[in-house]
Amino acid sequence: MITRCMDPAKPPLTVSVVLPAFNEEANVAQAVAEATTAAERLFAEHELIVVDDGSRDRTATIVREIGSGDPRVRVISHGRNRGYGEALRTGFLASRLNYVFFTDADLQFDPEELEGFLPYAGTVDVVAGYRINRQDPPSRRAMAYAWNVLVRMLFYVPVRDIDCAFKLFDRRVLGDVDIESVGAMVNTELMVKLGRRGASVVEVGVHHRPRRAGEARGATPHVIATAFGEVLRMRRRLAALDSRNL
């Protein structure tokens, strides 16, 4: 497949890759290497931003060591763990190139699958991945199903797999969204707000890999409670906005 960056008839694609990370010392070096290899092959220019969300291990140190030999790689560290939403917000604000891609630093997705997104770059605002072979344990899949049902009852959601951490954005549409969620609600907030603004979205299936090292934190009681609190607050804010616009 000929990618956009190699087609002389089309403008070159440039991408800011954002990798949120929390205590991912066992995974982050490979995550950076995989993202770098894919970006070098698929894009004319790239930068890679690892947002270390207050890790207590060597995550930030490892990325700084990689960045000392590759100026395209940099780390932004939060002094404390602020949450997944804040990590994404930091990465998006630091991004400088025309497209923004994010995935997690836990190696559950292969950045090479970005190749299937490129035919849509420049024609839609968001290319959103959905997991075609979700590898999470049954309890995690059940909670994800319940979450998807809840948000679809409360909002217009323009994608089938709201929390899939494999999305490519035209950077211009991100400037229109004020991210307020600090936790796992951020994917829902992003897609709901973009959908309400009329952003165009295409979905592409991607393969999901089981976590090989480190600890998943998306289903802890604190994360779940924070997400439910944020979804209710966003529901109230959007309802108030709609009432003012009547």
C-alpha positions in Angstrom: 0.0 0.0 0.0 1.4 3.4 -0.9 1.0 5.8 2.0 0.1 9.4 1.8 3.6 10.7 2.8 5.1 9.0 -0.3 2.5 10.2 -2.8 3.9 13.3 -4.5 0.4 14.4 -5.6 -0.7 15.0 -2.0 0.7 17.1 0.8 3.0 15.3 3.2 1.5 14.0 6.5 3.1 15.0 9.8 2.1 13.6 13.1 2.5 14.2 16.8 2.3 10.8 18.6 1.1 11.1 22.2 1.7 8.2 24.6 0.3 8.6 28.1 2.1 6.5 30.6 1.9 5.7 34.3 4.4 3.2 35.8 5.2 1.7 32.4 9.0 1.1 32.8 8.6 -2.5 31.5 6.8 -1.3 28.4 7.7 2.2 27.5 11.0 1.6 25.6 9.3 -0.9 23.3 6.3 1.4 22.9 8.5 4.3 21.8 10.5 2.0 19.5 7.3 0.7 17.8 5.7 4.1 17.5 9.0 5.6 16.0 9.3 2.8 13.5 5.7 3.2 12.3 5.9 7.0 12.2 9.2 7.0 10.2 7.6 4.7 7.6 4.2 6.2 7.3 4.7 10.0 7.9 7.0 12.7 6.4 7.7 14.1 9.8 6.8 13.1 13.4 7.4 13.9 17.0 6.8 11.6 19.9 5.5 12.9 23.2 5.4 10.6 26.3 3.3 12.1 29.0 4.6 10.6 32.3 1.6 11.0 34.6 3.5 11.0 37.9 5.1 7.5 37.6 6.9 6.2 40.6 9.2 4.0 38.5 11.8 4.7 35.8 9.3 5.5 33.0 10.4 9.1 32.6 14.1 8.3 33.0 13.9 5.7 30.2 12.2 8.1 27.8 14.8 10.8 28.6 17.5 8.4 27.8 15.9 7.6 24.4 15.4 11.3 23.7 19.0 12.0 24.3 19.7 10.1 21.1 16.6 11.1 19.2 15.4 14.7 19.5 12.0 13.8 18.1 11.3 12.0 21.4 10.5 13.9 24.5 8.9 13.4 27.9 6.6 15.7 29.8 6.3 14.7 33.5 3.4 15.5 35.9 4.6 16.0 39.4 1.9 13.7 40.6 -0.6 11.3 39.1 -3.3 13.6 37.6 -5.3 11.0 35.7 -5.6 9.7 32.1 -7.6 12.7 30.9 -5.0 15.2 32.1 -2.3 13.1 30.5 -4.0 13.3 27.1 -4.7 17.0 27.6 -1.1 17.7 28.3 0.0 15.7 25.2 -2.5 17.4 22.9 -1.5 20.9 24.1 2.2 20.1 23.5 1.6 18.7 20.0 2.9 20.8 17.1 2.3 18.8 13.9 -0.7 18.6 11.6 -2.2 15.3 12.9 -2.3 14.0 16.5 -2.3 10.3 17.1 -2.6 8.7 20.6 -2.3 5.3 22.0 -1.3 4.0 25.3 2.3 3.0 26.3 1.2 -0.5 27.5 1.8 -2.2 24.1 -1.8 -3.3 23.6 -1.9 -1.9 20.1 0.5 -2.0 17.2 1.2 1.4 15.7 1.9 -0.2 12.3 -1.9 -0.4 12.0 -2.0 3.3 11.5 -1.4 2.5 7.8 -5.0 1.6 7.5 -6.0 5.0 8.8 -4.0 7.1 6.3 -6.4 6.8 3.3 -8.9 8.9 5.4 -6.4 11.5 6.6 -7.3 14.8 5.1 -10.9 13.7 4.2 -12.3 13.3 7.8 -11.6 14.9 11.1 -11.2 11.8 13.2 -10.2 8.2 12.4 -11.2 6.1 15.4 -10.0 2.5 16.0 -12.3 -0.2 17.3 -11.0 -3.4 18.8 -11.9 -6.4 16.6 -10.5 -9.0 19.0 -10.6 -7.5 22.5 -8.1 -9.3 24.8 -9.2 -8.0 28.2 -10.4 -10.5 30.8 -14.2 -11.2 30.8 -14.8 -9.0 33.8 -13.2 -6.0 32.1 -15.1 -6.7 28.9 -18.4 -6.8 30.9 -17.6 -3.4 32.5 -16.7 -1.9 29.2 -20.0 -3.2 27.7 -22.0 -1.6 30.6 -20.1 1.7 30.2 -20.9 1.8 26.5 -24.6 1.2 27.2 -24.6 3.9 29.8 -23.0 6.6 27.6 -25.1 5.7 24.6 -28.2 6.2 26.8 -27.0 9.7 27.9 -25.2 11.0 24.8 -24.9 10.9 21.1 -21.8 8.8 20.6 -20.4 8.6 17.0 -18.3 5.5 17.5 -18.9 1.9 18.5 -15.8 1.4 20.8 -15.7 4.7 22.7 -12.6 3.9 24.9 -10.4 2.4 22.2 -7.0 4.1 22.7 -6.1 4.2 19.0 -7.3 7.4 17.4 -5.9 9.9 14.8 -7.1 13.5 14.8 -6.8 16.4 12.5 -5.1 18.7 15.0 -7.5 21.6 14.1 -10.5 19.8 15.6 -8.8 19.3 18.9 -8.5 23.1 19.3 -12.3 23.3 19.4 -12.6 20.9 22.4 -12.0 22.0 26.0 -11.1 18.7 27.8 -12.5 18.8 31.3 -12.3 15.1 32.3 -9.3 14.1 34.4 -9.9 10.3 34.2 -11.2 7.6 32.0 -14.2 9.6 30.9 -11.9 11.6 28.5 -12.5 9.4 25.5 -16.2 9.7 25.9 -16.0 13.5 26.4 -13.8 13.9 23.3 -16.0 11.9 21.0 -19.3 13.3 22.4 -18.1 16.9 22.1 -16.6 16.4 18.6 -19.8 14.7 17.5 -21.9 17.6 18.7 -19.7 19.9 16.7 -20.3 18.0 13.6 -16.8 16.5 13.3 -16.6 13.8 10.6 -15.5 10.3 11.9 -14.5 7.1 10.2 -14.0 3.9 12.2 -11.3 1.3 11.3 -10.8 -2.0 13.1 -7.5 -2.7 14.9 -6.2 -5.7 16.7 -5.9 -5.7 20.4 -2.9 -7.3 22.2 -3.0 -8.6 25.8 -1.0 -6.6 28.3 2.4 -8.3 28.8 3.8 -6.4 31.7 2.7 -3.8 34.2 -0.6 -3.4 35.8 -3.9 -2.3 34.3 -5.6 0.5 36.3 -8.7 1.3 34.2 -11.1 -0.8 36.3 -10.1 0.2 39.9 -12.8 1.5 42.2 -11.3 5.0 42.2 -11.2 5.2 38.4 -14.7 3.9 38.0 -16.1 6.3 40.6 -14.3 9.2 39.0 -15.6 8.2 35.5 -19.2 8.0 36.8 -18.9 11.4 38.5 -17.5 13.0 35.4 -20.2 11.5 33.1 -23.0 12.9 35.3 -21.3 16.3 35.4 -20.9 16.4 31.7 -24.6 15.4 31.2 -25.6 18.3 33.4 -23.3 20.8 31.6 -24.5 19.7 28.1 -28.2 19.8 29.2 -27.7 23.3 30.5 -26.0 24.4 27.3 -28.8 22.9 25.2 -31.4 24.8 27.3 -29.7 28.1 26.8 -29.6 27.5 23.0 -33.3 26.8 22.7 
